[in-house]
Amino acid sequence: MITQLFLSLGGNLGNTREIFEGAYPLIEKNIGKISVYSSIYETEAWGPIPQGDFLNQVLLVSTALNPQACLTEMLAIEKEFGRERKERWGPRTLDLDLLYYGDMIIAEADLAVPHPRIAERKFILTPLAEIAPLYVDPVSGLTANAMLLACEDNSQVNRSV
């Protein structure tokens, strides 16, 4: 069975655009076909650690993998690009997050879908609303557009040129 999932990419170490470009073929080979790419957005770093701005993007991917297998592949792709998990919300070369997997709700020790902090993060909601404004979050029942309008995150999220 093929499932549509939304995947976010983020990074602020190294040449993030090149890293994203390098990650796309691995995502297609190991997870599934990318059908829609959002624009790339430049965003202020989120969290308590001072660091450089991030680039963020959301992809719509069609996959035959189950959610756990997607997570395993995502972690392997992050590692391929030098991701080291040293500190929460710290700088990183590549961060891949599984935002949605169809309309499934998953609460496991190592995987929560929908991503538990989507509604708080403009850097996720802005590119998500760009490519799927009417996608309905299975927990809140709100569309991506409605979630973005209700988001209290005041950080700057700007389309990158």
C-alpha positions in Angstrom: 0.0 0.0 0.0 1.3 3.5 -0.9 0.9 6.2 1.8 1.5 9.9 1.5 3.7 11.4 4.1 5.0 14.9 4.8 8.7 15.1 5.6 10.5 18.3 6.8 14.2 19.1 6.1 16.2 21.5 8.2 19.8 22.4 8.7 22.2 25.2 9.6 25.7 23.6 9.4 27.6 23.4 6.1 26.1 24.2 2.7 22.5 23.4 3.6 21.2 23.8 0.0 23.8 21.3 -1.3 22.9 19.0 1.6 19.2 19.2 0.7 20.0 18.6 -3.0 22.1 15.5 -1.9 19.3 14.2 0.3 16.6 14.2 -2.3 17.9 11.2 -4.3 18.4 9.3 -1.1 14.9 10.0 0.1 13.6 8.9 -3.3 15.7 5.7 -3.3 15.2 4.7 0.3 11.8 6.2 1.4 9.7 7.0 -1.7 8.9 9.3 -4.6 8.9 13.0 -3.8 5.8 14.5 -5.5 5.9 18.1 -4.1 8.7 20.3 -2.8 8.0 23.5 -0.9 10.1 26.5 -1.3 13.2 26.7 0.9 12.7 29.0 3.9 15.3 30.8 6.0 14.2 30.8 9.6 15.6 32.0 12.9 17.0 29.2 15.1 14.3 27.8 17.4 15.1 26.9 21.0 17.5 27.9 23.8 20.8 27.5 22.0 22.3 30.5 20.2 23.2 29.6 16.6 22.9 30.5 13.0 19.7 30.7 11.0 18.2 27.5 9.5 17.0 26.6 6.1 13.8 24.6 6.2 11.6 22.8 3.6 8.7 20.4 3.5 8.3 17.5 1.0 5.3 15.4 0.1 6.5 11.8 -0.4 4.7 8.6 -1.5 6.0 5.6 0.3 5.4 1.8 0.6 7.3 1.7 3.9 5.7 1.6 7.3 6.3 4.5 9.6 9.1 2.8 11.6 10.9 1.9 8.4 10.6 5.5 7.3 12.2 6.6 10.6 15.0 4.2 10.2 15.8 5.4 6.7 15.5 9.1 7.8 18.0 8.5 10.6 20.4 6.8 8.1 20.1 9.7 5.7 20.8 12.2 8.4 23.9 10.2 9.4 25.1 10.1 5.8 25.2 13.9 5.9 27.1 14.1 9.2 24.3 14.6 11.6 25.5 14.2 15.2 22.9 14.2 18.0 24.9 16.1 20.6 22.3 18.4 22.1 18.6 18.9 21.7 17.8 21.9 19.4 21.5 22.3 18.6 23.0 23.1 15.2 22.9 20.3 12.6 23.8 19.5 9.1 20.5 17.8 8.3 17.4 17.2 10.4 14.6 15.1 8.9 11.3 14.9 10.7 8.2 12.8 9.8 5.4 15.3 10.2 2.5 13.2 9.0 2.0 9.7 7.7 -1.3 9.6 6.0 -3.9 10.3 8.7 -2.3 8.0 11.2 -1.8 8.9 14.8 1.2 7.1 16.3 2.5 7.4 19.9 5.5 5.2 20.4 8.7 5.7 22.5 10.8 6.7 19.4 8.1 8.0 17.0 5.2 10.4 17.4 3.1 11.2 14.4 1.8 13.8 13.8 5.0 15.5 14.9 4.0 16.7 18.4 5.2 20.3 17.9 3.9 21.2 14.4 1.3 23.7 15.7 4.0 25.6 17.6 6.5 26.0 14.7 6.0 28.5 11.9 9.2 27.1 10.2 7.2 23.9 9.6 3.7 25.3 9.1 4.8 27.9 6.5 6.2 25.4 4.0 3.5 22.9 4.8 0.8 25.5 4.1 2.5 26.4 0.9 2.2 22.9 -0.6 -0.8 21.6 1.2 -2.9 24.5 2.6 -6.0 22.3 3.0 -4.3 19.3 4.5 -6.3 18.4 7.7 -4.2 17.6 10.9 -5.7 14.3 12.2 -5.4 15.4 15.8 -6.7 19.0 15.8 -8.9 18.8 12.8 -7.5 22.0 11.5 -6.1 22.7 8.0 -2.4 23.6 7.6 -3.5 27.2 6.8 -5.7 27.4 9.9 -2.8 26.0 12.0 -0.4 28.6 10.5 -2.9 31.5 11.2 -3.3 30.3 14.9 0.4 29.7 15.5 1.8 31.9 18.2 5.4 31.5 17.0 6.6 35.1 16.2 9.9 34.0 14.6 10.8 35.3 11.1 10.2 32.7 8.3 11.2 34.1 4.9 11.3 32.4 1.5 15.0 32.0 0.7 16.3 33.2 -2.7 
